[in-house]
Amino acid sequence: MTEYVQVSTTTDSRDTAMDLLRSAVEAELAASGQVFGPATSVFWHLGKLGEAEEWQVVLKATAARYPELEAHLIAQHPWDNPEVTFTSIDGGSTAYLDWLGRTTT
């Protein structure tokens, strides 16, 4: 895993998305994040095809804090099995990445 990650989850409301984002940043598990939406999603759920409006939460964090961030998002999320994924950040401005590391240490 690289040193920095971008973490993503989705929710069914903007308020829930903001609560997840705010709590993760307040706990210093993520340096920052954004909420995007609404977006229409199509998915399988309990053996049935579903369609819903969702809001995406994108957080910036260090790989070292990812396990804690994942656990936090799952514990705070209202869904039984929420999507929590990460993508490695393979590059970026040195000043930004330094800030990201300092903010989550």
C-alpha positions as a Markdown table, in Angstrom:
| # | Residue | x | y | z |
|---|---|---|---|---|
| 1 | Met | 0.0 | 0.0 | 0.0 |
| 2 | Thr | 1.2 | 3.5 | -0.8 |
| 3 | Glu | 1.6 | 6.2 | 1.9 |
| 4 | Tyr | -1.6 | 8.0 | 1.0 |
| 5 | Val | -5.1 | 6.9 | 0.0 |
| 6 | Gln | -8.4 | 8.3 | -1.2 |
| 7 | Val | -11.3 | 6.5 | 0.6 |
| 8 | Ser | -14.9 | 6.3 | -0.7 |
| 9 | Thr | -18.2 | 5.3 | 0.7 |
| 10 | Thr | -21.9 | 6.0 | -0.2 |
| 11 | Thr | -25.0 | 6.8 | 1.8 |
| 12 | Asp | -28.7 | 7.5 | 1.1 |
| 13 | Ser | -28.7 | 11.1 | 2.2 |
| 14 | Arg | -26.6 | 14.2 | 2.2 |
| 15 | Asp | -27.0 | 14.6 | 6.0 |
| 16 | Thr | -25.6 | 11.1 | 6.6 |
| 17 | Ala | -22.8 | 11.7 | 4.2 |
| 18 | Met | -21.8 | 14.9 | 6.0 |
| 19 | Asp | -22.0 | 13.2 | 9.4 |
| 20 | Leu | -19.6 | 10.5 | 8.2 |
| 21 | Leu | -17.2 | 13.0 | 6.7 |
| 22 | Arg | -17.3 | 15.3 | 9.7 |
| 23 | Ser | -16.8 | 12.6 | 12.2 |
| 24 | Ala | -13.8 | 11.1 | 10.3 |
| 25 | Val | -12.1 | 14.5 | 10.0 |
| 26 | Glu | -12.8 | 15.4 | 13.6 |
| 27 | Ala | -11.3 | 12.1 | 14.7 |
| 28 | Glu | -8.2 | 13.0 | 12.6 |
| 29 | Leu | -8.6 | 9.7 | 10.6 |
| 30 | Ala | -8.9 | 11.7 | 7.4 |
| 31 | Ala | -7.4 | 15.1 | 6.6 |
| 32 | Ser | -10.2 | 16.3 | 4.5 |
| 33 | Gly | -13.0 | 15.1 | 2.2 |
| 34 | Gln | -15.9 | 16.0 | 0.0 |
| 35 | Val | -19.5 | 14.9 | -0.5 |
| 36 | Phe | -20.9 | 14.5 | -4.0 |
| 37 | Gly | -24.4 | 13.8 | -5.2 |
| 38 | Pro | -27.0 | 12.9 | -5.6 |
| 39 | Ala | -26.1 | 10.1 | -8.1 |
| 40 | Thr | -28.4 | 7.3 | -9.2 |
| 41 | Ser | -27.0 | 3.9 | -8.4 |
| 42 | Val | -28.0 | 0.5 | -9.6 |
| 43 | Phe | -27.0 | -2.5 | -7.5 |
| 44 | Trp | -27.7 | -6.0 | -6.3 |
| 45 | His | -29.1 | -6.1 | -2.7 |
| 46 | Leu | -30.5 | -9.3 | -1.0 |
| 47 | Gly | -30.8 | -11.0 | -4.4 |
| 48 | Lys | -32.8 | -8.2 | -6.0 |
| 49 | Leu | -31.8 | -5.5 | -8.5 |
| 50 | Gly | -32.1 | -2.1 | -6.8 |
| 51 | Glu | -32.0 | 1.5 | -7.8 |
| 52 | Ala | -31.5 | 4.4 | -5.5 |
| 53 | Glu | -30.3 | 8.0 | -5.1 |
| 54 | Glu | -27.0 | 8.0 | -3.2 |
| 55 | Trp | -24.4 | 10.5 | -2.0 |
| 56 | Gln | -20.7 | 9.7 | -2.2 |
| 57 | Val | -18.2 | 10.6 | 0.5 |
| 58 | Val | -14.5 | 10.9 | -0.6 |
| 59 | Leu | -11.9 | 11.2 | 2.1 |
| 60 | Lys | -8.1 | 11.8 | 2.0 |
| 61 | Ala | -6.0 | 9.8 | 4.5 |
| 62 | Thr | -2.8 | 8.1 | 5.1 |
| 63 | Ala | -2.5 | 4.4 | 4.5 |
| 64 | Ala | -1.4 | 3.9 | 8.1 |
| 65 | Arg | -4.7 | 5.3 | 9.4 |
| 66 | Tyr | -6.8 | 3.4 | 6.8 |
| 67 | Pro | -7.7 | 0.5 | 9.1 |
| 68 | Glu | -9.0 | 2.8 | 11.8 |
| 69 | Leu | -10.8 | 5.0 | 9.2 |
| 70 | Glu | -12.5 | 1.9 | 7.7 |
| 71 | Ala | -13.6 | 0.6 | 11.1 |
| 72 | His | -14.9 | 4.1 | 12.0 |
| 73 | Leu | -16.9 | 4.4 | 8.7 |
| 74 | Ile | -18.4 | 0.9 | 9.1 |
| 75 | Ala | -19.3 | 1.5 | 12.8 |
| 76 | Gln | -20.9 | 4.9 | 12.1 |
| 77 | His | -22.7 | 3.9 | 8.8 |
| 78 | Pro | -26.4 | 3.1 | 9.0 |
| 79 | Trp | -26.1 | 0.3 | 6.5 |
| 80 | Asp | -25.2 | -3.3 | 7.5 |
| 81 | Asn | -22.6 | -3.8 | 4.7 |
| 82 | Pro | -21.6 | -0.4 | 3.4 |
| 83 | Glu | -19.1 | 0.1 | 0.6 |
| 84 | Val | -15.8 | 1.3 | 2.0 |
| 85 | Thr | -13.0 | 1.2 | -0.6 |
| 86 | Phe | -9.7 | 3.0 | -1.2 |
| 87 | Thr | -7.5 | 4.0 | -4.1 |
| 88 | Ser | -3.8 | 4.7 | -3.7 |
| 89 | Ile | -2.6 | 8.2 | -4.2 |
| 90 | Asp | 0.5 | 7.7 | -6.2 |
| 91 | Gly | 1.5 | 11.3 | -6.5 |
| 92 | Gly | 0.6 | 14.9 | -5.6 |
| 93 | Ser | 2.2 | 18.1 | -4.6 |
| 94 | Thr | 4.7 | 17.7 | -1.9 |
| 95 | Ala | 3.2 | 20.4 | 0.3 |
| 96 | Tyr | -0.3 | 18.9 | 0.1 |
| 97 | Leu | 0.9 | 15.4 | 0.9 |
| 98 | Asp | 3.0 | 16.7 | 3.8 |
| 99 | Trp | -0.1 | 18.5 | 5.1 |
| 100 | Leu | -2.2 | 15.3 | 4.7 |
| 101 | Gly | 0.4 | 13.3 | 6.7 |
| 102 | Arg | 0.7 | 15.9 | 9.5 |
| 103 | Thr | -3.1 | 16.3 | 9.8 |
| 104 | Thr | -3.7 | 12.6 | 10.4 |
| 105 | Thr | -0.8 | 11.9 | 12.7 |
